[in-house]
């Protein structure tokens, strides 16, 4: 078809009647939200599709509930990071990019665009398709072929009656039914004849003159035969490609799930780090507050006692100073009689001041700054501990049960396991249980071997090795099933055990 896209040509080859193709596939091209053909369809991780505009309408906040009215979703409260698939109701967690983080369904969009183009290029009379031009019946039968040279459409009956194969109609080219046969005509540029043959040796289309001149001894077949072959081949290729595309879509969805899991893991790690450091900061701040409160209390008590002593000695000093001043004033008296008149009273007052002055206590000066308590804030160990503990490290590989090295008996199982770096683990423990029994555990051991005893013969036990690393975290191996031997197979068990231990057996 001239002027159509490659995908449209594929669709026209697979489905000669575009109207029929569109009718059959219309339901698969309808958005479940707007009930119209998809516009800018987005692919969700569940592999369903939805119009981008419709996705924006149903992207709502978490506080309200989502409901459907008249075939369209009404936005209600739900976080803008969550989108519920309108087909399967599965919630899709969106990242910071929002809808831009979803992949556009290019296959679906191209199919819709190609169908629109095919509809423009198809000139169908009505919904029944192209009718036969030769039929005398009303209504006419549907045409199955159009003769390019006759420019008539034929149903199967009229084609056999009025347009039989062979002479004189050998040069007539029959194509799929269409009202515009000239649009499908391809003429030879050298001879201006209709191309109706295909040269398999040169892999090209030719006209009858080209065959007689340039392709005389080549393998040449009619174009309709090659058309059917190529259509079948292309149909298989398209089917394979569609399967590949489906696989890619599914894989992308799985990768998105893995990406979401990684994102969630590191979100949890970030929250854990913030919580731990918040707790540590709260503890440090509380400790700082307690120490400052204690310092302030001690300071008030010590200063208050010394202030009381200062006030007491200051009052005494005032009394003694007054007595000294009074006595010095009397001593300046030059008259003997006047001095003697006041001397006894002054002497009595001075002696009274001496007697009332308390002795100074040397112990009051012992609590000098050098003798007071000090806050010992040596936090270097804490800083070192935080630097050591607050680090990011990969978890050590979990233990791996070596089933080929394990020994199974009637009532016991000897289990061996392996870890790449034993220094990363402190000790191990084996958990075991039957499908319908409670889980039991062996005592902890620092070795990579443990023996489970008192088991039931002929019974399957699922065993898992748990390992504690140096940080106290637990890492579990993959579960492995062991079936104890049936009664009477003890000899075989002993032989196998001796063989595993490298011991000769003597009878």
C-alpha positions as CSV (number, residue, x, y, z in Angstrom):
1,X,0.0,0.0,0.0
2,X,1.4,3.3,-1.0
3,X,1.8,5.9,1.8
4,X,1.1,3.7,4.8
5,X,3.4,2.9,7.6
6,X,5.3,-0.4,8.0
7,X,3.1,-1.5,10.9
8,X,-0.1,-0.7,8.9
9,X,1.2,-2.7,5.9
10,X,1.8,-5.7,8.3
11,X,-1.8,-5.3,9.6
12,X,-3.2,-5.0,6.1
13,X,-1.3,-8.2,5.1
14,X,-2.5,-10.1,8.1
15,X,-6.1,-8.7,8.0
16,X,-7.0,-7.8,4.4
17,X,-10.3,-6.3,5.6
18,X,-9.4,-3.4,8.0
19,X,-13.1,-3.0,9.1
20,X,-13.2,-6.6,10.3
21,X,-9.9,-6.3,12.0
22,X,-11.0,-3.1,13.8
23,X,-14.3,-4.7,14.8
24,X,-12.7,-7.8,16.2
25,X,-10.0,-5.9,18.2
26,X,-11.9,-2.9,19.2
27,X,-12.5,-4.2,22.7
28,X,-8.8,-4.7,23.4
29,X,-8.1,-1.0,22.4
30,X,-10.6,0.5,24.8
31,X,-9.5,2.3,28.0
32,X,-11.4,0.8,31.1
33,X,-11.7,4.3,32.6
34,X,-13.0,6.5,29.7
35,X,-14.4,3.7,27.6
36,X,-12.8,5.2,24.5
37,X,-9.7,4.3,22.5
38,X,-6.5,4.7,24.4
39,X,-4.7,8.0,24.2
40,X,-1.1,8.1,25.3
41,X,-1.5,4.7,27.0
42,X,0.7,3.9,30.0
43,X,1.7,0.3,31.0
44,X,1.3,-0.5,34.7
45,X,3.4,-3.2,36.5
46,X,0.4,-5.5,36.4
47,X,0.6,-5.3,32.5
48,X,-2.7,-3.5,32.2
49,X,-2.9,-0.1,30.4
50,X,-4.7,3.1,31.0
51,X,-4.8,6.5,29.3
52,X,-2.4,9.0,30.8
53,X,-5.1,11.6,31.3
54,X,-7.3,9.0,33.0
55,X,-4.4,8.0,35.2
56,X,-4.0,11.6,36.3
57,X,-7.7,11.7,37.1
58,X,-7.7,8.5,39.3
59,X,-4.4,9.4,41.0
60,X,-5.9,10.6,44.3
61,X,-5.0,10.9,48.0
62,X,-5.2,8.1,50.5
63,X,-7.6,9.7,53.0
64,X,-10.7,9.3,50.8
65,X,-12.1,6.2,49.1
66,X,-12.1,5.5,45.4
67,X,-15.5,4.9,43.7
68,X,-16.8,4.6,40.1
69,X,-19.6,6.8,38.6
70,X,-21.0,6.4,35.1
71,X,-18.1,4.3,33.9
72,X,-15.5,6.9,35.1
73,X,-13.4,7.1,38.2
74,X,-14.1,10.0,40.5
75,X,-11.0,11.3,42.2
76,X,-11.1,10.9,46.0
77,X,-8.5,11.1,48.8
78,X,-5.5,8.8,48.3
79,X,-1.8,9.6,48.4
80,X,-0.6,10.9,45.0
81,X,2.1,8.2,45.2
82,X,-0.4,5.4,44.8
83,X,-2.3,4.5,41.7
84,X,-4.9,1.7,41.7
85,X,-5.2,-0.3,38.4
86,X,-8.8,0.2,37.1
87,X,-8.7,-3.4,35.7
88,X,-7.4,-5.6,38.4
89,X,-7.6,-3.0,41.4
90,X,-3.9,-3.7,42.2
91,X,-2.2,-0.7,43.9
92,X,0.9,0.7,42.1
93,X,3.4,2.5,44.2
94,X,4.8,5.5,42.2
95,X,8.2,6.9,42.8
96,X,9.2,10.6,43.0
97,X,8.7,10.9,39.2
98,X,5.0,10.1,39.5
99,X,3.4,9.0,36.2
100,X,6.6,9.9,34.3
101,X,8.1,6.8,35.9
102,X,5.6,4.5,34.0
103,X,6.4,3.3,30.5
104,X,4.3,4.3,27.6
105,X,2.7,1.4,25.7
106,X,4.2,2.1,22.3
107,X,2.9,-1.1,20.7
108,X,-0.7,-0.3,21.7
109,X,-0.3,3.3,20.5
110,X,1.2,2.3,17.2
111,X,-1.6,-0.3,16.6
112,X,-4.3,2.4,17.2
113,X,-2.5,4.9,14.9
114,X,-2.1,2.2,12.2
115,X,-5.8,1.3,12.5
116,X,-6.7,4.9,12.0
117,X,-4.5,5.1,8.9
118,X,-5.9,1.8,7.6
119,X,-9.4,3.2,8.0
120,X,-8.4,6.3,6.0
121,X,-6.9,4.3,3.2
122,X,-9.7,1.7,3.1
123,X,-12.7,2.7,1.0
124,X,-15.3,0.3,2.2
125,X,-18.9,0.6,0.9
126,X,-20.6,-0.4,4.1
127,X,-20.1,-2.5,7.2
128,X,-20.5,-5.7,5.1
129,X,-17.3,-5.1,3.2
130,X,-16.7,-5.0,-0.6
131,X,-19.6,-6.5,-2.6
132,X,-19.4,-8.4,-5.8
133,X,-19.9,-6.3,-9.0
134,X,-21.1,-9.2,-11.1
135,X,-23.7,-10.8,-8.9
136,X,-27.3,-10.4,-10.1
137,X,-28.7,-11.2,-6.7
138,X,-29.7,-8.6,-4.1
139,X,-27.9,-8.1,-1.9
140,X,-24.7,-9.0,-3.8
141,X,-22.3,-11.5,-2.3
142,X,-19.1,-10.4,-0.6
143,X,-16.2,-10.2,-3.1
144,X,-13.1,-12.4,-2.5
145,X,-10.9,-11.0,-5.4
146,X,-10.6,-7.8,-7.4
147,X,-9.2,-8.0,-11.0
148,X,-6.7,-5.1,-11.4
149,X,-7.1,-5.1,-15.2
150,X,-10.9,-5.5,-15.3
151,X,-11.3,-3.2,-12.2
152,X,-14.2,-5.5,-11.0
153,X,-14.8,-7.3,-7.7
154,X,-15.8,-10.9,-7.9
155,X,-17.4,-13.3,-5.4
156,X,-16.2,-16.9,-5.4
157,X,-19.1,-18.0,-7.7
158,X,-18.8,-15.2,-10.2
159,X,-15.0,-15.5,-10.3
160,X,-15.3,-19.2,-11.3
161,X,-18.0,-18.4,-13.9
162,X,-16.9,-15.2,-15.5
163,X,-13.2,-14.9,-14.8
164,X,-11.7,-18.4,-15.1
165,X,-7.9,-18.8,-14.9
166,X,-6.0,-19.4,-18.1
167,X,-6.2,-17.9,-21.5
168,X,-7.3,-15.3,-22.5
169,X,-7.2,-13.9,-18.9
170,X,-3.7,-15.1,-18.1
171,X,-2.3,-11.6,-17.7
172,X,-5.0,-10.4,-15.4
173,X,-3.9,-9.9,-11.8
174,X,-6.2,-10.8,-9.0
175,X,-5.8,-9.0,-5.6
176,X,-7.6,-8.7,-2.3
177,X,-11.0,-7.1,-2.7
178,X,-10.9,-3.3,-2.9
179,X,-12.8,-0.5,-4.5
180,X,-9.6,1.2,-5.6
181,X,-7.5,-1.5,-7.4
182,X,-5.3,1.0,-9.1
183,X,-3.9,2.1,-5.7
184,X,-2.4,-1.4,-5.3
185,X,-0.9,-1.5,-8.8
186,X,2.9,-1.5,-9.0
187,X,4.3,-1.1,-12.6
188,X,7.7,-1.9,-13.9
189,X,9.8,1.2,-14.3
190,X,11.5,-0.3,-17.4
191,X,8.5,-1.7,-19.3
192,X,5.5,0.1,-17.6
193,X,3.8,-3.3,-17.2
194,X,2.0,-4.5,-14.1
195,X,4.3,-6.5,-11.8
196,X,2.7,-9.8,-11.3
197,X,5.7,-12.2,-10.9
198,X,8.4,-12.7,-8.3
199,X,11.9,-14.0,-9.0
200,X,13.2,-16.2,-6.2
201,X,16.8,-16.2,-7.5
202,X,17.1,-12.4,-7.4
203,X,14.6,-12.0,-4.6
204,X,12.6,-9.2,-6.4
205,X,9.3,-8.6,-8.2
206,X,9.3,-8.5,-12.0
207,X,6.9,-8.0,-14.9
208,X,6.3,-10.6,-17.7
209,X,8.7,-8.8,-20.0
210,X,11.4,-8.7,-17.3
211,X,11.0,-12.4,-16.9
212,X,11.4,-13.1,-20.7
213,X,14.4,-10.8,-20.9
214,X,16.4,-10.7,-17.7
215,X,15.0,-13.7,-15.7
216,X,14.5,-16.3,-18.4
217,X,16.2,-19.1,-16.6
218,X,15.4,-18.0,-13.0
219,X,12.8,-19.5,-10.7
220,X,9.8,-17.2,-11.1
221,X,6.4,-17.6,-9.4
222,X,3.3,-15.5,-9.3
223,X,3.2,-12.6,-6.9
224,X,0.0,-13.9,-5.2
225,X,1.8,-17.2,-4.3
226,X,4.8,-15.4,-2.9
227,X,2.4,-13.0,-1.2
228,X,0.8,-15.9,0.7
229,X,4.2,-17.3,1.6
230,X,5.6,-14.0,2.8
231,X,2.4,-13.2,4.6
232,X,2.5,-16.5,6.5
233,X,6.2,-16.0,7.3
234,X,5.6,-12.4,8.4
235,X,2.6,-13.4,10.5
236,X,4.8,-15.9,12.4
237,X,7.5,-13.3,12.8
238,X,5.0,-10.7,14.1
239,X,3.6,-13.3,16.5
240,X,7.1,-14.1,17.8
241,X,7.9,-10.4,18.1
242,X,4.6,-9.8,20.0
243,X,5.7,-12.6,22.4
244,X,9.1,-11.0,22.8
245,X,7.4,-7.7,23.5
246,X,5.2,-9.3,26.1
247,X,8.2,-10.9,27.7
248,X,9.9,-7.5,27.8
249,X,6.9,-5.9,29.3
250,X,6.7,-8.6,32.0
251,X,10.4,-8.4,32.7
252,X,10.2,-4.6,33.0
253,X,7.3,-5.1,35.5
254,X,9.4,-7.6,37.5
255,X,12.4,-5.2,37.4
256,X,10.1,-2.4,38.7
257,X,9.1,-4.7,41.6
258,X,12.8,-5.4,42.3
259,X,13.5,-1.7,42.1
260,X,10.6,-1.0,44.5
261,X,12.0,-3.6,46.9
262,X,15.4,-2.0,46.8
263,X,13.9,1.4,47.3
264,X,11.9,0.1,50.3
265,X,15.0,-1.6,51.7
266,X,17.1,1.5,51.7
267,X,14.1,3.6,53.0
268,X,14.0,1.3,56.0
269,X,17.8,1.5,56.4
270,X,17.5,5.3,56.3
271,X,14.8,5.3,58.9
272,X,16.8,2.9,61.1
273,X,19.8,5.1,61.0
274,X,17.8,8.2,61.7
275,X,16.1,6.5,64.7
276,X,19.3,5.2,66.2
277,X,21.1,8.5,66.0
278,X,17.9,10.3,67.2
279,X,17.9,8.0,70.3
280,X,21.7,8.5,70.8
281,X,21.3,12.3,70.5
282,X,18.3,12.3,72.9
283,X,20.4,10.2,75.4
284,X,23.4,12.6,75.1
285,X,21.2,15.6,75.5
286,X,19.5,14.1,78.5
287,X,22.8,13.3,80.0
288,X,24.1,16.8,79.3
289,X,21.0,18.2,81.0
290,X,21.4,16.0,84.1
291,X,25.1,17.0,84.4
292,X,24.4,20.7,84.0
293,X,21.6,20.4,86.6
294,X,23.9,18.7,89.1
295,X,26.6,21.4,88.5
296,X,24.1,24.2,89.0
297,X,22.8,22.7,92.2
298,X,26.2,22.1,93.6
299,X,27.3,25.6,92.7
300,X,24.3,27.2,94.4
301,X,24.8,25.2,97.6
302,X,28.5,25.9,97.8
303,X,28.2,29.6,96.9
304,X,25.2,30.1,99.3
305,X,27.2,28.7,102.3
306,X,30.2,30.9,101.5
307,X,27.9,33.9,101.0
308,X,26.4,33.4,104.5
309,X,29.9,33.2,105.9
310,X,30.9,36.4,104.1
311,X,27.8,38.2,105.5
312,X,28.5,37.0,109.0
313,X,32.2,38.1,108.9
314,X,31.2,41.4,107.3
315,X,28.8,42.2,110.2
316,X,31.5,41.3,112.7
317,X,33.9,43.5,110.8
318,X,31.5,46.4,110.9
319,X,31.3,46.1,114.8
320,X,35.0,45.8,115.3
321,X,35.7,48.6,112.9
322,X,33.3,50.9,114.7
323,X,35.1,50.0,118.0
324,X,38.5,50.7,116.5
325,X,37.3,54.1,115.1
326,X,35.9,55.0,118.6
327,X,39.1,54.0,120.3
328,X,41.3,55.9,117.9
329,X,39.2,59.0,118.4
330,X,39.7,58.7,122.1
331,X,43.5,58.2,121.7
332,X,43.7,61.5,120.0
333,X,42.4,63.2,123.2
334,X,45.3,65.2,124.7
335,X,43.6,66.2,127.9
336,X,44.5,63.7,130.6
337,X,41.4,64.2,132.6
338,X,39.1,64.0,129.6
339,X,40.9,60.8,128.4
340,X,40.6,59.1,131.8
341,X,36.9,59.9,132.0
342,X,36.3,57.9,128.8
343,X,39.0,55.3,128.9
344,X,37.2,52.7,131.0
345,X,34.1,52.8,128.7
346,X,36.2,52.7,125.5
347,X,38.3,49.8,126.8
348,X,35.2,47.9,127.8
349,X,33.7,48.5,124.3
350,X,36.9,47.3,122.6
351,X,37.1,44.2,124.7
352,X,33.4,43.5,124.1
353,X,34.1,43.7,120.3
354,X,37.0,41.3,120.7
355,X,35.0,38.9,122.7
356,X,32.1,39.0,120.2
357,X,34.3,38.4,117.1
358,X,34.1,34.7,116.2
359,X,37.4,32.9,115.5
360,X,38.1,32.3,111.8
361,X,37.7,28.6,110.8
362,X,40.5,27.3,108.6
363,X,38.3,24.6,107.3
364,X,36.2,27.2,105.5
365,X,39.0,27.7,103.1
366,X,39.6,24.0,102.3
367,X,37.0,23.8,99.5
368,X,38.9,25.8,97.0
369,X,38.3,25.1,93.2
370,X,41.1,22.6,93.2
371,X,39.3,20.6,95.9
372,X,35.8,20.7,94.3
373,X,34.4,17.8,92.2
374,X,34.9,17.8,88.4
375,X,32.8,16.4,85.6
376,X,34.7,13.6,83.9
377,X,33.7,13.9,80.3
378,X,36.0,11.4,78.5
379,X,33.8,10.5,75.6
380,X,36.5,9.1,73.4
381,X,35.3,5.5,74.0
382,X,31.8,6.5,73.0
383,X,33.0,8.2,69.9
384,X,35.1,5.2,69.0
385,X,32.2,2.9,69.6
386,X,29.9,5.0,67.4
387,X,32.5,5.1,64.6
388,X,32.8,1.3,64.9
389,X,29.1,0.5,65.2
390,X,27.7,3.1,62.8
391,X,29.0,1.8,59.5
392,X,27.5,0.2,56.4
393,X,28.5,-3.4,55.7
394,X,27.2,-6.2,53.6
395,X,25.7,-9.2,55.4
396,X,27.9,-12.3,55.3
397,X,26.8,-15.1,53.0
398,X,24.4,-17.5,54.7
399,X,25.5,-21.1,55.6
400,X,25.1,-23.6,52.7
401,X,24.1,-27.2,53.6
402,X,26.3,-29.7,51.7
403,X,23.9,-32.5,51.1
404,X,26.5,-34.7,49.5
405,X,28.5,-34.6,52.7
406,X,25.5,-35.3,55.0
407,X,24.9,-38.8,56.4
408,X,21.3,-40.1,56.9
409,X,20.4,-43.0,59.1
410,X,17.2,-44.6,60.4
411,X,16.9,-42.3,63.4
412,X,19.7,-39.7,62.9
413,X,21.0,-37.2,60.4
414,X,24.5,-35.8,60.3
415,X,24.4,-32.4,58.7
416,X,27.4,-30.5,57.3
417,X,27.4,-26.9,56.0
418,X,29.8,-24.4,54.6
419,X,30.5,-20.7,54.9
420,X,33.1,-18.9,52.8
421,X,34.6,-17.0,55.8
422,X,34.1,-18.9,59.1
423,X,35.5,-15.9,61.0
424,X,32.4,-13.9,60.3
425,X,30.2,-16.3,62.4
426,X,30.2,-17.1,66.1
427,X,28.1,-20.2,66.2
428,X,25.3,-22.2,64.4
429,X,22.1,-24.1,65.1
430,X,20.1,-26.5,63.1
431,X,16.3,-26.3,62.9
432,X,14.4,-29.3,61.7
433,X,10.8,-30.4,61.4
434,X,8.4,-32.7,59.5
435,X,5.8,-31.1,57.3
436,X,3.2,-31.3,60.1
437,X,5.3,-31.1,63.2
438,X,6.6,-28.2,65.3
439,X,10.1,-26.9,64.6
440,X,12.8,-28.3,66.8
441,X,16.4,-27.1,67.3
442,X,19.8,-28.5,68.1
443,X,22.1,-26.9,70.7
444,X,24.4,-24.2,69.3
445,X,27.8,-25.1,68.1
446,X,30.8,-23.4,66.7
447,X,31.6,-26.2,64.3
448,X,30.1,-26.8,60.9
449,X,28.7,-30.1,61.8
450,X,25.7,-31.2,63.8
451,X,24.0,-34.5,64.4
452,X,20.2,-34.8,64.8
453,X,19.1,-37.8,66.8
454,X,16.0,-39.6,68.0
455,X,14.3,-39.2,64.6
456,X,11.5,-41.4,63.1
457,X,12.6,-43.9,60.4
458,X,11.3,-43.4,56.8
459,X,10.3,-39.7,57.6
460,X,11.2,-36.6,55.7
461,X,12.7,-33.7,57.7
462,X,13.2,-30.2,56.5
463,X,16.4,-28.8,57.9
464,X,17.8,-25.3,58.0
465,X,21.1,-24.0,59.4
466,X,21.0,-20.7,61.3
467,X,24.2,-18.8,61.8
468,X,24.9,-15.9,64.2
469,X,27.5,-13.4,62.9
470,X,29.8,-11.2,65.1
471,X,27.2,-8.5,65.3
472,X,24.5,-10.9,66.6
473,X,22.5,-11.0,63.3
474,X,21.0,-14.3,62.2
475,X,21.4,-15.7,58.7
476,X,19.6,-18.8,57.5
477,X,20.5,-21.3,54.9
478,X,18.1,-22.6,52.3
479,X,16.0,-25.4,53.6
480,X,17.0,-28.9,52.6
481,X,14.8,-32.1,52.8
482,X,16.3,-35.3,54.2
483,X,14.4,-38.6,54.5
484,X,15.6,-41.0,57.2
485,X,16.2,-44.6,56.1
486,X,13.5,-47.2,56.3
487,X,13.9,-49.9,59.1
488,X,16.5,-52.6,58.2
489,X,18.8,-50.3,56.2
490,X,21.2,-49.8,59.1
491,X,23.9,-51.9,57.5
492,X,23.9,-49.7,54.4
493,X,23.9,-46.6,56.6
494,X,27.0,-47.9,58.5
495,X,28.8,-48.7,55.2
496,X,28.1,-45.3,53.9
497,X,29.2,-43.7,57.1
498,X,32.5,-45.7,57.1
499,X,33.1,-44.7,53.5
500,X,32.5,-41.0,54.3
501,X,35.0,-41.3,57.2
502,X,37.6,-43.2,55.1
503,X,37.5,-46.3,57.4
504,X,37.9,-49.9,56.2
505,X,35.2,-52.4,57.1
506,X,36.1,-55.8,58.4
507,X,33.7,-58.7,58.9
